[in-house]
Amino acid sequence: MSHMTVLGFDYGKARIGVAITNTVTGIATPQSTIQAHDGVPDWNAISRCLQEWQPKRLVVGMPRKLDGSDSAMQEPILRFIRQLEGRYHLPVDVVSEQLSSLEAEQRLKQARQAGRKRKVRKEEIDQIAATIILESWMQEYTHGQQKL
């Protein structure tokens, strides 16, 4: 498996969680939270992330309703994906992400029960959700690599 750095995004209209992984370690880590205003991302902040990490691929989570139908976020997320592709000319993979923010919140609450002192902040939930999205992508990626 070749080495590749990958950035993951948990898109939201107010905040975008960012996480990073590479295909050697397979470990996804929370990176930052980028602000968005009325659904418009801070593109300068996203550009700084890409300059710093030089990813070869981007991953964006796409939520679905529990019944499998499209969520209200589908169109804004598809617009975000098209903009990422157009601005940075990198491949963008879409990962189904049901309940990643809920799982992120639960992970942070468990950490707090295990001795963490600070309150859980929304920005942290966004970052952990992006981490979960990347973890899902890594499972699909490594599974696909084994088939080759």
C-alpha positions as CSV (number, residue, x, y, z in Angstrom):
1,M,0.0,0.0,0.0
2,S,1.5,3.4,-1.0
3,H,1.7,6.2,1.5
4,M,-1.0,8.8,1.2
5,T,-2.1,11.6,3.4
6,V,-5.9,12.1,3.5
7,L,-8.0,15.0,4.9
8,G,-11.5,14.3,6.1
9,F,-14.3,16.8,6.5
10,D,-17.5,16.8,8.5
11,Y,-19.4,19.6,6.7
12,G,-21.8,21.8,8.6
13,K,-23.4,25.1,7.7
14,A,-21.7,26.8,10.8
15,R,-18.6,24.6,11.4
16,I,-16.6,22.0,9.4
17,G,-14.7,19.5,11.4
18,V,-11.3,18.4,9.9
19,A,-9.3,15.3,10.6
20,I,-6.2,13.8,9.0
21,T,-4.9,10.3,8.4
22,N,-2.3,8.5,6.3
23,T,-2.5,5.2,4.7
24,V,0.6,3.9,6.5
25,T,-0.6,4.2,10.1
26,G,-4.3,4.1,9.3
27,I,-4.8,6.3,12.4
28,A,-7.2,9.2,12.0
29,T,-6.7,12.2,14.3
30,P,-8.8,15.3,14.9
31,Q,-7.2,18.4,13.3
32,S,-9.2,21.6,13.5
33,T,-12.6,23.2,13.1
34,I,-13.2,25.6,10.3
35,Q,-15.9,28.2,10.6
36,A,-18.5,28.6,7.9
37,H,-20.9,31.5,7.6
38,D,-24.4,30.7,6.2
39,G,-23.0,27.5,4.7
40,V,-20.0,29.2,3.1
41,P,-16.7,27.7,4.3
42,D,-13.7,29.8,5.3
43,W,-11.8,28.8,2.1
44,N,-8.6,30.5,3.3
45,A,-8.6,28.2,6.3
46,I,-9.2,25.1,4.2
47,S,-6.4,26.2,1.8
48,R,-4.0,26.5,4.8
49,C,-4.9,23.0,5.9
50,L,-4.2,21.7,2.4
51,Q,-0.9,23.6,2.2
52,E,0.2,22.3,5.6
53,W,-0.7,18.6,5.1
54,Q,-0.4,18.2,1.3
55,P,-3.1,15.5,1.1
56,K,-3.5,13.3,-2.0
57,R,-7.2,12.7,-1.4
58,L,-10.1,14.4,0.5
59,V,-13.0,12.6,2.2
60,V,-16.4,14.2,3.0
61,G,-19.1,12.6,5.1
62,M,-22.6,12.3,3.7
63,P,-25.3,11.8,6.2
64,R,-28.5,9.8,5.4
65,K,-31.7,9.5,7.3
66,L,-32.1,6.4,9.3
67,D,-34.4,5.0,6.6
68,G,-31.6,5.4,4.1
69,S,-33.1,8.4,2.3
70,D,-31.3,11.7,1.6
71,S,-30.9,14.2,4.4
72,A,-31.5,17.9,4.1
73,M,-27.7,18.3,4.1
74,Q,-27.2,16.4,0.9
75,E,-27.4,19.4,-1.5
76,P,-25.1,21.7,0.6
77,I,-22.6,18.9,1.0
78,L,-22.6,18.1,-2.7
79,R,-22.0,21.8,-3.4
80,F,-19.1,21.7,-0.9
81,I,-17.7,18.6,-2.7
82,R,-17.9,20.3,-6.1
83,Q,-16.1,23.3,-4.7
84,L,-13.4,21.2,-3.2
85,E,-12.8,19.4,-6.5
86,G,-12.9,22.7,-8.5
87,R,-10.5,24.6,-6.2
88,Y,-8.0,22.0,-5.3
89,H,-8.1,19.4,-8.2
90,L,-7.9,16.5,-5.8
91,P,-10.1,13.4,-5.7
92,V,-12.9,13.6,-3.2
93,D,-14.4,10.4,-1.8
94,V,-17.8,10.5,-0.1
95,V,-18.4,8.3,2.9
96,S,-21.9,7.5,4.3
97,E,-21.9,8.8,7.8
98,Q,-25.0,8.0,9.8
99,L,-24.8,9.4,13.3
100,S,-21.1,10.3,13.3
101,S,-21.7,13.5,15.3
102,L,-23.7,11.5,17.9
103,E,-20.9,8.9,18.1
104,A,-18.4,11.7,18.4
105,E,-20.3,13.3,21.3
106,Q,-20.5,9.9,23.1
107,R,-16.7,9.4,22.7
108,L,-16.0,12.8,24.2
109,K,-18.5,12.2,27.1
110,Q,-16.8,8.9,27.8
111,A,-13.4,10.6,27.9
112,R,-14.8,13.1,30.3
113,Q,-16.1,10.3,32.6
114,A,-12.7,8.8,32.4
115,G,-11.1,11.9,33.9
116,R,-11.2,14.6,31.3
117,K,-11.7,17.9,33.0
118,R,-13.0,20.2,30.2
119,K,-16.6,20.4,29.0
120,V,-17.3,19.0,25.6
121,R,-17.3,21.7,22.9
122,K,-19.2,21.6,19.6
123,E,-15.9,22.2,17.8
124,E,-14.5,19.1,19.3
125,I,-17.6,17.1,18.3
126,D,-17.1,18.3,14.7
127,Q,-13.4,17.2,14.7
128,I,-14.2,13.8,16.2
129,A,-17.0,13.3,13.6
130,A,-14.5,14.0,10.9
131,T,-12.2,11.5,12.5
132,I,-15.0,8.9,12.5
133,I,-15.6,9.7,8.8
134,L,-11.9,9.0,8.0
135,E,-12.0,5.8,10.1
136,S,-14.9,4.6,7.9
137,W,-13.0,5.6,4.8
138,M,-9.9,3.7,6.0
139,Q,-11.9,0.6,6.6
140,E,-13.2,0.7,3.0
141,Y,-9.8,1.7,1.6
142,T,-7.9,-1.1,3.3
143,H,-10.6,-3.6,2.5
144,G,-10.4,-2.6,-1.2
145,Q,-6.6,-2.8,-1.1
146,Q,-6.8,-6.4,0.1
147,K,-8.9,-7.3,-3.0
148,L,-6.2,-6.2,-5.4
